[in-house]
Amino acid sequence: MIERIDALRAEGERALSGATTAADLEAARVRFLGRKSELTQILRGLKDLDPDARARAGASANETRVLLETLLAEAEARVRAGSAPEIARDVTLPGRRPPVGHRHLIQSVILEIQQIFHGLGFSVAEGPDVEDDRHSFGALNMPVGHPARAETDTFYLRPDVLLRPHTSSVQIRVMEATQPPVRIICPGRAYRNEAVDATHFYEFHQIEGLYVDEDVSMADLKGTLERFFKELFGPKTEIRFAPSFYPFVEPGAVVDVRCFFCSGKGCSVCGPLSGGWLEVLGAGMVHPNVFRAVGYDPRRWTGFAFGGGIERIAMLRYGVPDIRLFYESDVRFLRQF
Ligand SMILES: [Zn+2]
């Protein structure tokens, strides 16, 4: 009797755990737990056994019954979950558009600047982010020990290998590889060990320009930049030059744009002390020592160069208050542009 109960328990477990449809389940229920099932018959027949056998068979049969009932409940839940009715589909609804990204604001500003300079006959040049000392400093009239080297806290990988602190290294590489005339802009990343705050980050983008030919003058520089800023900020944009020092140009100038938010009256963007001017670029006439370093004859060739930060231009133009926003990849910020 006990052996028969054990066999029924094993068969019942197999049938219930293997059931995948409601019909399977119902068949298993009838066979193992139904009123006419063998187990029920055994339970009913217990009263005819002698007391000792009744106790042992009764305990075993009841245990089996409880176990199979538990398995049945579990199997019912499993089959119900697996056969949830399909949600009605309306095939005439318009499809869901997959999310499509767009250019990062920094890339859009770079492309816009490139397009303006394409119109002025400049082509785009690129160079490596990991540079050597000569292209970053030496050939730019900053020999070892020059105090201007200390102004940019450079990331050195080895004593003569570094992350470029400006994109001026690209100008050197282009001049080394080609003869004048040269008319290029160099957009790209630059790296400096800055104390990070709302206007400083350890990585940023610059765009530089270089024009080398015979008889290039400061007037060409001014005309080119005026044209550029009128295209970028609007036809009423005014610019001004103020003398400044950069080792690789002589003379050098800092280029300001009249604040395009307040037209120079003074506002939170240009600040109370600026007189309504925003500093946007450094520029000047290429220093003869730079030409000598790349093998150009400074008596024959003259040229101008300029450079500035893309983030600064983007922040001014779009009213972005913190440079770190460009690097946080927060889609709530990126989607606005
Ligand atoms: Zn202003």
Boltz pocket constraint, residues with backbone or C-beta under 6 A from the ligand:
constraints:
  - pocket:
      binder: B
      contacts: [[A, 259], [A, 260], [A, 261], [A, 262], [A, 263], [A, 264], [A, 265], [A, 266], [A, 267], [A, 268], [A, 269], [A, 270], [A, 271], [A, 276]]
      max_distance: 6.0
